[in-house]
């Protein structure tokens, strides 16, 4: 069984490589955009349905932001809520059946050289892995959880850290903000925050996918035979792990937003508090 | 190393841009409306609470006012009743006094009249007595004119009665 760390290339759009994970992230983004326009388009005074869910999430972050940063916190709620919504949507879409199992075989090994994509083990029909035979058909899943790609998680991490420092400079002034970094270790710590942001989310989601794949195909792995029956049984085995992954998907989205808030509060200077030195 | 982790600057930037677009759209179409709705709701709740306390305040004031008005009205009624009683007593006294006066006056008039009558009666009686005496005298005189002694006695006696009746 071999699961690639990298996203698999689907096709090239001019110079732009369209990978399965960016496709998933576009779907998540598009879904949220459509929901936002639909809900925003007929916004009601008395909320119902999905509007309620959005308001609940918004209020949850508003409550936490104002608790941590006072009244100034409320202007960061849109960022926190967007992060949360994007991450949780991608994570949950990534748990859906079809992600990792729907795909096609490619005889020509794609640009990302070690994407000897394992047979999506959730799919019992998948052929056993054929290692390192160039020219052999290789399975390429059409979708991959958006956050099971370091490009996505680091993009988010970098956006957040840049945002935090821009806000720090804006609120305290450049010289005051730079005073935080008299100790070079502080600079290292800022870069390590980017790494921890990026790898934490990636690690959790990627590990979840590996876990699901392993659990679904555990009989195939143990017996070395690929039977239809094993796929059915695998479906039952994997169910509790699917639930776990929904939970992990929520937790990681929440953690990402909360860490953003707490790092933000380290550098954002509110009017009434000489915050944290 | 980056290549083996699958990190590709083009993809990284693409993800960042798509997140930026998502942020913009969510903020513009959804979060701004939620923000306004929440603010409106907070304002509405605050207004309701303020209205409530205002209404309670007013109600209390009104109740107090009403109580005071009640008390004042009761006092006034009490006062009026006392006044009316006094007035009634005064009227009664006046009426009684008037009645007494008029009764006294009438009594006086009656007494006067009685006295007058008495006087008249006395005069009448004396007149009558005189004429009676005259007639008796005449009769006796006529009868006893023959007897001078008796005449004298008679005259004496009748004079005596006259004298008596006059007194």
Interface residues (C-beta under 8 A of the other chain):
Chain A: X4 X5 X6 X7 X15 X16 X17 X19 X22 X25 X26 X29 X32 X33 X36 X37 X39 X40 X41 X43 X45 X47 X54 X55 X58 X59 X62 X77 X78 X79 X81 X82 X85 X86 X112 X114 X149 X150 X151 X152 X154 X155 X156 X158 X159
Chain B: X4 X5 X6 X7 X8 X10 X11 X12 X13 X14 X15 X16 X18 X19 X20 X21 X22 X23 X25 X26 X27 X28 X29 X30 X31 X33 X34 X35 X37 X38 X40
